C-alpha cells in the first residue's frame, strides 16, 4: 500500500531512541525527510547516522529539550530551514517523574506539565504557520494508555497526559475545518528504555527484580508480551500519512488489547 509519504517533511520530537526513533526510521523508509530530535547530542548524531545509512533518505539531527519554553519554536524553524517546509509534526516527549501524591512536590508537577502538555502546545503552535502551507498536514501527539487506564505510581502521567488528549481532540475539531488532521496514539507497555526504567523503579519498590516485574506486566496483556517499538511505529506512520486522510480526532490504543474498557 502506498502511503504517499515520499518527499514529505516530518519533525518527530523525542526521536533519538525508543518509540520516537522507531517512528522516524519507518517514516524515512517510506521516503520522508525526517528531523530527529533529542536532548543528547551524541545520541542524536548516532540516530541520524543510522537512519541515513539504513534508509538512504535525508535525515537531520536537532538537539534540544522540547519541554523548555523556547526550544519548540527553534526545532520547528530548524526543520523548515533544513527541508523547506513541514507536512507532519509528531509531538513525542519522555515520561514525567513517577511517584505518589505524597512523594511528588510542585517542582515535579510543573516539570511534568511542561514535558507532557506544554511541549505539545508550543510545538503545535509554532508549527501551524508551516503546516497550513502543506497539501497534507498532519499532527500526531504521543500520549499513553494511562489516560484511559491509570497506571500505578505514575500519578503525573495519568493526570497531565489526559490534558494532552483533550488538546488533541479540541484541535481536531478546530483545525479540521482547514483540512488538518490531529490524532493521538496511546501506547501501552512497549520494550523501550523508558519502560525498563519504570520496571527497575517498580522492582526496587516491591523488592523484586526487573525481570519479574516485566513478566507480571506481560501476563496482563492478552498477547502475553509487551509491544515492540516498530509495532507502534507502523501505526503512527499510517496515521500521519495521506493514506489516512479521513481519520481525524482519533485516540488510538496500541497496547496489544491491554485496555479493559469497551470504549
Secondary structure as GFF3:
##gff-version 3
##sequence-region A 1 263
A	DSSP	beta_strand	9	12	.	.	.	ID=ss1
A	DSSP	alpha_helix	18	29	.	.	.	ID=ss2
A	DSSP	beta_strand	33	38	.	.	.	ID=ss3
A	DSSP	alpha_helix	41	55	.	.	.	ID=ss4
A	DSSP	beta_strand	59	63	.	.	.	ID=ss5
A	DSSP	alpha_helix	71	83	.	.	.	ID=ss6
A	DSSP	beta_strand	88	91	.	.	.	ID=ss7
A	DSSP	alpha_helix	106	113	.	.	.	ID=ss8
A	DSSP	pi_helix	114	118	.	.	.	ID=ss9
A	DSSP	alpha_helix	119	131	.	.	.	ID=ss10
A	DSSP	beta_strand	138	142	.	.	.	ID=ss11
A	DSSP	three_ten_helix	145	147	.	.	.	ID=ss12
A	DSSP	alpha_helix	155	175	.	.	.	ID=ss13
A	DSSP	three_ten_helix	176	178	.	.	.	ID=ss14
A	DSSP	beta_strand	181	187	.	.	.	ID=ss15
A	DSSP	alpha_helix	193	206	.	.	.	ID=ss16
A	DSSP	alpha_helix	210	219	.	.	.	ID=ss17
A	DSSP	alpha_helix	229	240	.	.	.	ID=ss18
A	DSSP	three_ten_helix	242	244	.	.	.	ID=ss19
A	DSSP	beta_strand	251	254	.	.	.	ID=ss20
###
